[in-house]
């Protein structure tokens, strides 16, 4: 059970941290407005030169392999809902690290997701 908790934490924290790093990298690169192949290659090249991109890729890779490990142990009908807690981590990370404005309505949605995860966890324990 402890190893499962570790994998779930890695999925949620490393995956969300990776997404936050990628968002920061893309803010450095800038908005994609030209979708011609040559322009897209230029954007990709600039993105690959930003250190946040590589940190994000590493963290998301760790989260992916953690997901594979936990799927070998648990049912997907349990794993997917529990990993939805990453929405709460993402909203908090966006607010704290990217200085995004998170509306009350969005926080209410995050709370509903967390309540749903709680129901899934209770169902596993008593179901």
The 8 nearest C-alpha neighbors of each residue, nearest first, counted from 0:
[[1, 3, 2, 4, 5, 72, 6, 73],
 [2, 0, 4, 3, 5, 6, 7, 8],
 [3, 1, 5, 4, 0, 6, 7, 69],
 [4, 2, 6, 0, 1, 5, 7, 69],
 [3, 5, 7, 1, 2, 6, 8, 0],
 [6, 4, 2, 8, 3, 7, 9, 1],
 [5, 7, 9, 3, 65, 8, 4, 10],
 [8, 6, 4, 10, 9, 5, 3, 11],
 [9, 7, 5, 11, 10, 6, 12, 4],
 [10, 8, 6, 13, 12, 7, 11, 62],
 [11, 9, 62, 7, 14, 8, 13, 12],
 [10, 12, 85, 8, 14, 9, 13, 15],
 [11, 13, 9, 15, 14, 8, 10, 16],
 [14, 12, 16, 58, 9, 62, 15, 10],
 [15, 13, 59, 62, 17, 10, 11, 16],
 [14, 16, 18, 17, 12, 13, 89, 11],
 [17, 15, 19, 13, 18, 14, 12, 20],
 [18, 16, 55, 58, 59, 20, 14, 15],
 [17, 19, 15, 21, 20, 16, 22, 55],
 [18, 20, 16, 22, 17, 21, 15, 23],
 [21, 19, 55, 17, 23, 51, 18, 22],
 [20, 22, 24, 18, 52, 55, 23, 19],
 [23, 21, 19, 25, 24, 20, 18, 26],
 [22, 24, 20, 26, 21, 25, 19, 27],
 [25, 23, 21, 27, 51, 22, 26, 52],
 [26, 24, 28, 22, 27, 23, 29, 21],
 [25, 27, 29, 23, 24, 28, 22, 30],
 [26, 28, 24, 25, 29, 23, 49, 46],
 [29, 27, 25, 26, 46, 45, 24, 30],
 [30, 28, 26, 27, 25, 31, 42, 24],
 [29, 31, 32, 28, 26, 25, 27, 42],
 [30, 32, 33, 29, 34, 42, 39, 28],
 [31, 33, 30, 34, 38, 29, 39, 35],
 [34, 32, 35, 31, 38, 39, 36, 37],
 [35, 33, 39, 36, 38, 32, 31, 37],
 [34, 36, 38, 37, 33, 39, 40, 32],
 [37, 35, 39, 38, 40, 34, 33, 41],
 [38, 36, 40, 39, 35, 41, 34, 42],
 [37, 39, 41, 35, 40, 36, 33, 34],
 [40, 38, 42, 36, 41, 37, 34, 43],
 [41, 39, 43, 37, 38, 42, 44, 36],
 [42, 40, 38, 44, 39, 43, 45, 37],
 [41, 43, 39, 45, 44, 40, 46, 38],
 [44, 42, 40, 46, 41, 45, 47, 39],
 [45, 43, 41, 47, 42, 46, 40, 48],
 [44, 46, 42, 48, 47, 43, 41, 28],
 [47, 45, 43, 48, 44, 49, 28, 42],
 [48, 46, 44, 45, 49, 43, 52, 53],
 [47, 49, 45, 46, 50, 44, 52, 53],
 [50, 48, 46, 51, 47, 52, 24, 45],
 [49, 51, 52, 53, 48, 54, 24, 47],
 [52, 50, 54, 24, 20, 53, 49, 55],
 [53, 51, 55, 50, 21, 24, 54, 49],
 [54, 52, 56, 55, 50, 51, 57, 49],
 [53, 55, 51, 57, 56, 52, 58, 50],
 [56, 54, 17, 20, 52, 58, 53, 21],
 [55, 57, 53, 59, 54, 58, 60, 52],
 [58, 56, 60, 54, 55, 59, 53, 61],
 [57, 59, 17, 13, 61, 55, 60, 56],
 [58, 60, 14, 62, 17, 56, 61, 57],
 [61, 59, 63, 57, 58, 62, 56, 64],
 [60, 62, 58, 59, 64, 63, 65, 57],
 [61, 63, 10, 14, 59, 65, 60, 13],
 [64, 62, 60, 66, 65, 61, 59, 67],
 [63, 65, 67, 66, 61, 62, 68, 60],
 [66, 64, 62, 68, 6, 63, 67, 10],
 [65, 67, 63, 69, 64, 68, 70, 62],
 [66, 68, 64, 70, 65, 69, 63, 71],
 [69, 67, 65, 71, 66, 70, 64, 72],
 [68, 70, 72, 66, 71, 67, 73, 65],
 [71, 69, 67, 73, 72, 68, 66, 75],
 [70, 72, 68, 69, 73, 67, 74, 66],
 [71, 73, 69, 70, 68, 74, 3, 67],
 [74, 72, 70, 69, 71, 75, 78, 77],
 [75, 73, 76, 77, 78, 70, 72, 71],
 [74, 76, 78, 77, 79, 70, 73, 80],
 [77, 75, 74, 78, 79, 80, 73, 81],
 [76, 78, 75, 74, 79, 80, 81, 73],
 [79, 77, 75, 81, 80, 76, 82, 74],
 [78, 80, 82, 81, 77, 75, 76, 83],
 [81, 79, 83, 82, 78, 77, 116, 76],
 [82, 80, 83, 78, 116, 79, 84, 77],
 [81, 83, 84, 79, 80, 85, 78, 11],
 [82, 84, 85, 80, 81, 86, 79, 112],
 [85, 83, 82, 86, 87, 113, 81, 88],
 [84, 86, 11, 88, 83, 87, 82, 89],
 [87, 85, 89, 84, 88, 83, 90, 109],
 [86, 88, 90, 85, 89, 84, 109, 91],
 [87, 89, 85, 91, 86, 90, 92, 15],
 [90, 88, 86, 92, 87, 91, 15, 85],
 [91, 89, 93, 87, 92, 88, 86, 94],
 [90, 92, 94, 88, 89, 93, 95, 87],
 [93, 91, 89, 95, 94, 96, 90, 88],
 [94, 92, 97, 90, 91, 99, 96, 95],
 [93, 95, 99, 98, 91, 92, 97, 96],
 [94, 96, 92, 98, 93, 97, 91, 99],
 [97, 95, 92, 93, 98, 94, 19, 99],
 [96, 98, 93, 99, 94, 95, 92, 23],
 [99, 97, 94, 95, 96, 93, 100, 92],
 [100, 98, 94, 97, 93, 101, 95, 96],
 [99, 101, 94, 102, 98, 93, 97, 90],
 [102, 100, 99, 105, 94, 103, 106, 90],
 [101, 103, 105, 104, 100, 106, 107, 99],
 [104, 102, 106, 105, 107, 101, 108, 100],
 [103, 105, 107, 102, 106, 108, 101, 109],
 [104, 106, 108, 102, 107, 103, 101, 109],
 [107, 105, 109, 103, 108, 104, 110, 102],
 [108, 106, 104, 110, 105, 109, 103, 111],
 [109, 107, 105, 111, 110, 106, 112, 104],
 [108, 110, 106, 112, 107, 111, 87, 113],
 [109, 111, 107, 113, 108, 112, 106, 114],
 [112, 110, 114, 108, 113, 109, 115, 107],
 [111, 113, 115, 109, 114, 110, 116, 108],
 [114, 112, 116, 110, 115, 111, 84, 117],
 [115, 113, 117, 111, 116, 112, 110, 118],
 [116, 114, 112, 118, 117, 113, 111, 119],
 [117, 115, 113, 119, 118, 114, 81, 80],
 [116, 118, 114, 120, 115, 119, 121, 113],
 [117, 119, 121, 115, 116, 120, 122, 114],
 [118, 120, 116, 122, 117, 121, 123, 115],
 [121, 119, 117, 123, 122, 118, 116, 124],
 [122, 120, 118, 124, 123, 119, 125, 117],
 [123, 121, 126, 119, 125, 120, 124, 118],
 [122, 124, 120, 126, 121, 125, 119, 77],
 [123, 125, 121, 122, 126, 120, 119, 118],
 [126, 124, 122, 123, 121, 120, 119, 118],
 [125, 122, 123, 124, 121, 120, 119, 118]]
